[in-house]
Amino acid sequence: QVQLVESGGGLVQPGGSLTLSCAASRSIFSDYTMGWYRQAPGKQRDLVASINRYDTTIYAQSVKGRFTISRDNAKNMVFLQMSSLKPEDTAVYYCSSRAPYNIEPDYWGQGTQVTVSA
């Protein structure tokens, strides 16, 4: 089965930290660019961070310096370490997998809710 499964979401206080995990099928992990997107109610789904097969990373300006994306190629997993969380980070976070040189993700996870609130 080809799939992406996120975990680690939850409720966290402003200024707190949270780490999201995504387990991927090997067939859509090796050579693929992995990414994290998020979508808040009434807003479009936007890229948060991505990491390619060469460990090159891209971050949205809004999370740069606060979030870190990483991948464990042996385990076919991608992570998003989030710190200094703000209420505006509240959203459903989605793991994605994109084949090399494609523009948009080819696969999506089911999403995990992150709520930043006191």
C-alpha positions as CSV (number, residue, x, y, z in Angstrom):
1,Q,0.0,0.0,0.0
2,V,1.3,3.4,-1.0
3,Q,0.7,5.8,1.9
4,L,1.9,8.6,4.1
5,V,0.9,8.6,7.8
6,E,1.4,11.6,10.0
7,S,1.5,11.6,13.8
8,G,2.5,13.9,16.6
9,G,-0.1,16.7,16.4
10,G,-1.9,18.0,19.4
11,L,-2.5,21.0,21.6
12,V,0.5,23.1,22.7
13,Q,0.9,26.5,24.4
14,P,2.3,29.5,22.6
15,G,6.1,29.4,22.8
16,G,6.0,25.6,23.1
17,S,7.5,22.9,20.9
18,L,6.1,19.9,19.0
19,T,7.5,17.4,16.6
20,L,5.5,15.9,13.8
21,S,6.4,12.5,12.2
22,C,5.5,11.1,8.8
23,A,6.0,7.4,7.9
24,A,6.1,6.8,4.2
25,S,6.0,3.8,1.9
26,R,9.5,3.2,0.6
27,S,8.3,3.5,-3.0
28,I,7.3,7.1,-2.5
29,F,10.2,8.1,-0.2
30,S,13.4,7.1,-1.9
31,D,14.4,9.8,-4.4
32,Y,11.3,11.8,-3.5
33,T,11.1,15.3,-2.1
34,M,9.2,15.2,1.2
35,G,7.3,18.1,2.5
36,W,5.1,19.5,5.1
37,Y,2.1,21.7,4.2
38,R,-0.5,23.2,6.5
39,Q,-4.0,24.5,6.0
40,A,-5.9,26.7,8.4
41,P,-9.7,27.1,8.1
42,G,-10.6,29.4,5.2
43,K,-7.1,29.4,3.9
44,Q,-5.2,27.6,1.1
45,R,-2.8,24.7,1.8
46,D,0.6,26.2,1.9
47,L,4.1,24.7,2.0
48,V,5.8,24.9,5.4
49,A,9.0,23.1,4.6
50,S,10.5,20.5,2.2
51,I,13.5,18.4,2.0
52,N,14.9,16.6,-1.0
53,R,17.0,13.5,-1.5
54,Y,20.1,15.5,-1.1
55,D,18.9,17.0,2.2
56,T,18.4,20.4,0.6
57,T,15.7,22.2,2.6
58,I,13.2,25.0,1.9
59,Y,11.2,26.8,4.5
60,A,8.3,29.2,4.4
61,Q,9.4,32.6,5.6
62,S,6.8,32.5,8.4
63,V,8.5,29.4,10.0
64,K,12.2,30.0,9.1
65,G,14.3,29.8,12.2
66,R,11.6,28.1,14.2
67,F,10.9,24.9,12.3
68,T,13.3,22.2,11.2
69,I,12.5,19.5,8.6
70,S,14.6,16.3,8.5
71,R,14.4,12.8,7.1
72,D,15.6,9.4,8.2
73,N,16.2,7.5,5.0
74,A,16.7,4.2,6.7
75,K,13.2,4.4,8.3
76,N,11.5,6.2,5.4
77,M,10.4,8.9,7.7
78,V,10.3,12.7,7.7
79,F,10.0,14.9,10.7
80,L,9.0,18.5,11.4
81,Q,10.5,19.9,14.6
82,M,8.5,23.0,15.6
83,S,9.5,25.4,18.3
84,S,8.5,28.9,19.5
85,L,5.0,28.1,18.3
86,K,2.5,30.8,17.7
87,P,-1.3,30.8,17.5
88,E,-1.0,31.5,13.8
89,D,0.7,28.1,13.4
90,T,-2.6,26.4,14.2
91,A,-3.6,24.3,11.2
92,V,-3.9,20.8,9.9
93,Y,-0.4,19.7,8.9
94,Y,0.0,17.4,5.9
95,C,2.9,15.2,4.9
96,S,3.6,15.1,1.2
97,S,5.7,13.2,-1.3
98,R,6.8,14.6,-4.6
99,A,8.7,12.8,-7.4
100,P,11.9,14.6,-8.5
101,Y,11.3,17.5,-10.8
102,N,7.5,17.6,-10.3
103,I,5.9,20.8,-9.3
104,E,3.2,19.6,-6.9
105,P,3.1,16.7,-4.5
106,D,2.1,13.3,-5.8
107,Y,0.9,12.0,-2.5
108,W,-0.7,13.3,0.7
109,G,-1.1,12.1,4.2
110,Q,-4.3,12.3,6.1
111,G,-3.2,15.3,8.1
112,T,-2.7,15.9,11.8
113,Q,-4.1,18.8,13.8
114,V,-1.8,21.2,15.5
115,T,-3.4,23.7,17.8
116,V,-1.4,26.5,19.5
117,S,-3.4,28.0,22.3
118,A,-3.1,29.0,25.9
